[in-house]
Amino acid sequence: MSPKARSTRPPVAARLRIRARQGVHLAVQHGWEWLQRQGQITPHTPGRRKFAYLGEGACIGFPVGAIYGEPWISIGDHTLVGTHVTISAGFVPGLDLGPDIVVTIGGGCSLGRGTHIVGHQSIEIGDDVFTGPNVYITDQNHTYGDLDTPIGRQWPENNPVVIGDGCWIGTGAIILPGTRLGRNVAVAGGAVVRGEFPDHSVIGGVPAKVLRTHDAEAGWQPPLRGQSLISLDELAALSVDGLEGLQILQDKLREEDRARSARNGDGDTTARDEAGPRRSDERPLDAALPREEERLREEAG
């Protein structure tokens, strides 16, 4: 057989290794998805019995963070707790914390992955509160008054935390003891918050301060930059429509982005949008096969 007629396909053993690697990849991915589903804590799993209350439709994602002191933790209906979220009451598991709930999380909340809620006296989170990832909320801090004792060994100080209904807490924000947020307060990512803040305010910074407030007559001060294409009533309706509602919301946001780009002269985004997302039958792993086969051919000599 002439060199020109020789097949450029890799040896059978190399092709089998590629397919085996694909099979292992799919098995690991599907297995992990199965573990995540089975590891969730919901009102229909045995883990619910530990909590003072775990409401209907609530779900704590798996892998969970450090969760202990469950008898003093109440989680409201339809609240979603992301993966790796820590919710604790007391210093360590097994303590008797008395007759009162220590950590109360309202209904319809969403806690981003990696968030920590560390309660010792009282943390009250209202309904429909959303957090980004890695938010830290606590009602206890160490004191530092004794100059001769390491701070970590000094007697701690508790101060209750109250977060009002409808608040949004951005990624990486820290809510310190004694904080009281009113209704619908937006907390900027990375803010360090302590003190009292009024309803319908935007706060941010280190330490956090009020950046924008709402007046019943004058509206938002300073004024908002633009007007959303979707009304608050429409948004509230979409929030209860599950996946279909989220798809409509996504489409509305894309429409808003196109309108903003047109106003700012950023160019035509139609071609990109019409291209649409990657199809479900497009497999990045298969797309990489030619490169993998070429590498194996080179190794085979």
C-alpha positions as CSV (number, residue, x, y, z in Angstrom):
1,M,0.0,0.0,0.0
2,S,1.4,3.4,-1.0
3,P,1.9,6.1,1.7
4,K,-0.8,8.2,0.0
5,A,-3.4,5.4,0.5
6,R,-2.6,4.9,4.2
7,S,-5.4,5.8,6.6
8,T,-5.0,8.9,8.7
9,R,-7.3,7.5,11.4
10,P,-5.6,6.7,14.8
11,P,-5.1,3.1,15.9
12,V,-8.1,1.2,17.2
13,A,-6.7,1.3,20.7
14,A,-6.4,5.0,20.6
15,R,-10.0,5.4,19.4
16,L,-11.2,3.1,22.2
17,R,-9.3,5.2,24.8
18,I,-11.1,8.4,23.5
19,R,-14.5,6.7,23.7
20,A,-13.7,5.3,27.1
21,R,-12.7,8.8,28.3
22,Q,-16.0,10.1,27.0
23,G,-17.9,7.4,28.8
24,V,-16.2,8.1,32.1
25,H,-16.9,11.8,31.7
26,L,-20.6,11.3,31.1
27,A,-20.8,8.8,34.0
28,V,-19.2,11.3,36.4
29,Q,-21.4,14.2,35.3
30,H,-24.6,12.2,35.5
31,G,-23.6,10.6,38.7
32,W,-22.8,14.0,40.2
33,E,-26.2,15.4,39.1
34,W,-27.9,12.4,40.7
35,L,-26.0,12.9,44.0
36,Q,-27.0,16.6,44.0
37,R,-30.7,15.7,43.6
38,Q,-30.5,13.0,46.3
39,G,-28.5,15.2,48.7
40,Q,-30.9,18.1,48.7
41,I,-32.8,18.8,52.0
42,T,-36.5,19.5,51.4
43,P,-39.7,19.1,53.4
44,H,-39.9,15.6,51.9
45,T,-36.5,14.3,53.1
46,P,-35.6,13.1,56.6
47,G,-33.3,16.1,57.2
48,R,-36.3,18.3,57.6
49,R,-37.1,16.9,61.0
50,K,-34.0,18.6,62.5
51,F,-35.3,22.1,61.8
52,A,-37.7,24.2,63.8
53,Y,-39.4,24.7,60.5
54,L,-38.6,23.9,56.9
55,G,-41.4,25.3,54.7
56,E,-43.3,23.8,51.8
57,G,-41.3,24.1,48.6
58,A,-38.1,25.0,50.4
59,C,-34.8,23.4,49.3
60,I,-31.3,23.4,50.6
61,G,-28.8,22.6,47.8
62,F,-26.2,19.8,48.0
63,P,-23.3,19.9,48.9
64,V,-24.5,21.8,52.0
65,G,-22.2,24.0,54.1
66,A,-21.9,23.7,57.8
67,I,-25.5,23.5,59.1
68,Y,-26.0,23.0,62.8
69,G,-28.3,24.2,65.6
70,E,-31.3,23.2,63.4
71,P,-33.8,23.2,66.2
72,W,-33.3,27.0,66.4
73,I,-33.4,27.6,62.6
74,S,-36.6,28.3,60.7
75,I,-36.7,28.5,56.9
76,G,-39.9,29.7,55.2
77,D,-41.9,28.3,52.4
78,H,-40.4,28.3,48.9
79,T,-37.0,29.5,50.1
80,L,-34.1,28.3,48.0
81,V,-30.7,27.8,49.7
82,G,-27.7,27.5,47.3
83,T,-24.9,25.0,47.6
84,H,-22.1,25.3,50.2
85,V,-24.3,27.7,52.3
86,T,-23.6,27.7,56.1
87,I,-26.5,28.3,58.4
88,S,-25.7,27.9,62.1
89,A,-27.1,28.7,65.5
90,G,-24.8,28.7,68.5
91,F,-21.0,28.1,68.7
92,V,-21.0,24.4,68.1
93,P,-23.6,21.6,67.5
94,G,-25.3,20.2,70.6
95,L,-25.8,23.3,72.6
96,D,-29.1,24.2,74.3
97,L,-29.9,27.7,73.0
98,G,-33.1,28.2,74.9
99,P,-36.8,28.5,73.9
100,D,-36.5,31.1,71.1
101,I,-35.6,30.7,67.4
102,V,-32.2,32.1,66.7
103,V,-32.2,32.3,62.9
104,T,-35.4,33.0,61.0
105,I,-35.4,33.1,57.2
106,G,-38.7,34.2,55.6
107,G,-40.5,32.7,52.6
108,G,-39.6,33.1,49.0
109,C,-35.9,33.9,49.7
110,S,-32.9,32.9,47.7
111,L,-29.5,32.5,49.3
112,G,-26.5,32.5,47.0
113,R,-23.9,29.7,47.1
114,G,-21.3,30.1,49.7
115,T,-23.3,32.4,51.9
116,H,-22.8,32.2,55.7
117,I,-25.6,33.0,58.2
118,V,-24.0,32.7,61.7
119,G,-26.5,33.3,64.5
120,H,-26.1,33.4,68.3
121,Q,-28.9,35.6,69.6
122,S,-31.2,36.7,66.8
123,I,-31.1,37.0,63.0
124,E,-34.4,37.8,61.3
125,I,-34.5,37.7,57.5
126,G,-37.8,38.8,56.0
127,D,-39.7,37.4,53.0
128,D,-38.4,37.6,49.4
129,V,-34.8,38.5,50.4
130,F,-32.2,37.6,47.8
131,T,-28.4,37.4,48.2
132,G,-25.6,37.0,45.8
133,P,-22.8,34.4,46.5
134,N,-20.6,34.6,49.5
135,V,-22.6,37.0,51.6
136,Y,-21.8,36.9,55.4
137,I,-24.4,37.7,58.0
138,T,-23.8,37.5,61.7
139,D,-25.1,38.9,65.0
140,Q,-21.9,38.3,67.0
141,N,-18.5,39.9,67.1
142,H,-15.4,39.7,69.3
143,T,-14.6,42.5,71.6
144,Y,-11.0,43.9,71.9
145,G,-11.1,46.0,75.0
146,D,-8.6,43.9,77.0
147,L,-5.2,44.8,75.8
148,D,-3.5,41.8,77.4
149,T,-5.9,39.1,76.0
150,P,-5.9,37.9,72.4
151,I,-9.0,39.2,70.6
152,G,-10.1,35.8,69.6
153,R,-10.3,34.8,73.3
154,Q,-12.2,37.8,74.6
155,W,-15.8,37.6,75.5
156,P,-18.0,38.1,72.4
157,E,-20.8,40.6,72.0
158,N,-24.2,39.9,70.5
159,N,-26.4,42.4,68.7
160,P,-29.6,41.3,66.8
161,V,-29.8,41.6,63.0
162,V,-33.0,42.4,61.1
163,I,-33.2,42.4,57.3
164,G,-36.5,43.6,55.9
165,D,-38.7,42.1,53.3
166,G,-37.6,42.3,49.7
167,C,-34.0,43.3,50.3
168,W,-31.2,42.4,47.8
169,I,-27.7,41.8,49.2
170,G,-24.9,41.8,46.6
171,T,-22.0,39.4,46.3
172,G,-19.5,39.4,49.1
173,A,-21.4,41.9,51.3
174,I,-20.9,41.6,55.1
175,I,-23.8,42.3,57.4
176,L,-22.4,43.0,60.9
177,P,-24.1,42.7,64.3
178,G,-26.7,45.4,65.1
179,T,-27.7,46.0,61.4
180,R,-31.3,46.8,60.6
181,L,-32.3,47.0,57.0
182,G,-35.7,48.4,56.0
183,R,-37.9,47.1,53.3
184,N,-36.5,46.7,49.7
185,V,-33.0,47.9,50.6
186,A,-30.3,47.2,47.9
187,V,-26.9,46.4,49.3
188,A,-24.0,46.8,46.9
189,G,-21.5,43.9,46.5
190,G,-18.6,44.0,48.9
191,A,-20.3,46.5,51.3
192,V,-19.6,46.2,55.0
193,V,-22.9,47.1,56.7
194,R,-23.6,48.2,60.2
195,G,-26.4,50.4,61.5
196,E,-29.9,51.2,60.5
197,F,-31.0,52.0,56.9
198,P,-34.4,53.2,55.7
199,D,-36.9,51.5,53.4
200,H,-36.2,51.8,49.6
201,S,-32.6,52.8,49.9
202,V,-29.4,51.8,48.1
203,I,-26.4,51.4,50.2
204,G,-22.7,50.5,49.6
205,G,-19.2,51.1,50.6
206,V,-16.9,50.3,53.5
207,P,-18.4,51.2,55.9
208,A,-21.7,51.2,54.0
209,K,-23.6,54.5,53.6
210,V,-26.8,55.5,51.8
211,L,-26.2,56.1,48.0
212,R,-29.8,56.6,46.9
213,T,-33.2,56.9,48.6
214,H,-36.8,57.1,47.5
215,D,-39.0,60.1,48.3
216,A,-42.8,59.7,48.0
217,E,-43.1,63.0,46.1
218,A,-39.7,63.4,44.4
219,G,-39.1,59.7,43.6
220,W,-35.6,58.3,43.5
221,Q,-32.8,60.7,44.6
222,P,-30.5,60.8,42.7
223,P,-32.8,59.9,39.8
224,L,-32.6,56.5,38.2
225,R,-30.7,56.4,34.9
226,G,-33.3,54.6,32.8
227,Q,-36.7,53.0,32.7
228,S,-37.1,49.3,32.5
229,L,-39.1,47.8,29.6
230,I,-41.0,45.6,32.0
231,S,-43.3,46.9,34.8
232,L,-43.1,45.8,38.4
233,D,-46.5,44.1,38.1
234,E,-45.3,42.1,35.1
235,L,-42.1,41.1,36.9
236,A,-44.0,39.9,40.0
237,A,-46.2,37.8,37.7
238,L,-43.2,36.2,35.9
239,S,-41.5,35.3,39.2
240,V,-44.2,32.7,40.0
241,D,-44.3,31.2,36.5
242,G,-41.3,28.9,36.9
243,L,-39.0,28.2,33.9
244,E,-41.4,29.7,31.4
245,G,-41.5,32.9,33.3
246,L,-37.7,33.0,33.6
247,Q,-37.4,32.5,29.8
248,I,-39.7,35.5,29.2
249,L,-37.7,37.5,31.6
250,Q,-34.5,36.6,29.8
251,D,-36.0,37.6,26.5
252,K,-37.1,40.9,28.0
253,L,-33.6,41.6,29.3
254,R,-32.1,40.9,25.8
255,E,-34.6,43.3,24.3
256,E,-33.6,45.9,26.9
257,D,-29.9,45.4,26.1
258,R,-30.6,45.9,22.4
259,A,-32.5,49.1,23.1
260,R,-29.7,50.4,25.4
261,S,-27.0,49.6,22.7
262,A,-29.0,51.4,20.1
263,R,-29.3,54.5,22.3
264,N,-25.6,54.4,23.1
265,G,-24.5,53.8,19.5
266,D,-22.8,50.5,20.4
267,G,-23.6,49.0,17.1
268,D,-26.0,46.4,15.8
269,T,-26.4,43.3,18.1
270,T,-29.1,41.7,15.9
271,A,-26.7,39.3,14.2
272,R,-25.4,38.1,17.5
273,D,-28.8,37.7,19.0
274,E,-30.2,35.9,15.9
275,A,-27.4,33.4,16.1
276,G,-28.9,32.3,19.4
277,P,-27.5,30.1,22.1
278,R,-25.6,26.9,21.5
279,R,-27.9,24.1,20.3
280,S,-28.4,21.3,22.8
281,D,-27.1,18.8,20.2
282,E,-23.8,20.6,19.9
283,R,-21.3,18.7,22.0
284,P,-18.0,20.5,22.9
285,L,-16.5,17.1,23.7
286,D,-17.1,15.8,20.2
287,A,-15.8,19.1,18.8
288,A,-12.5,18.4,20.5
289,L,-12.2,14.8,19.2
290,P,-10.2,15.7,16.0
291,R,-7.6,17.4,18.1
292,E,-7.4,14.5,20.5
293,E,-7.1,12.0,17.6
294,E,-4.2,14.1,16.1
295,R,-2.4,14.0,19.4
296,L,-2.8,10.3,19.7
297,R,-1.5,9.8,16.2
298,E,1.6,11.7,17.1
299,E,2.1,9.7,20.2
300,A,1.7,6.4,18.2
301,G,4.5,7.6,15.9
